[in-house]
């Protein structure tokens, strides 16, 4: 029963957020999981949460701007430009 209630409450808590806030929340949560699994410690989870939160906020911010897209150049730098 807890396996159903906890994700449902987490999803409901994101319904009142803007797309930037949703992107940051989802990015931080998934980054923490990936960082924790990859390194096997709390420090990796914290770094993953930080990186995921910033990346998710950037992607969510672009979602609020019609006609703007999120790109990466050949050096791996991210930027936003017209689609």
Secondary structure, DSSP 4 states (H G I P E B T S, - for coil): -HHHHHHHHHHHHTTTS-HHHHHHHHHHHHHHHHHHHHHSSHHHHHHHHHHHHHHHHHHHHHHTSTTEEEEE-TTS-EEEEE-
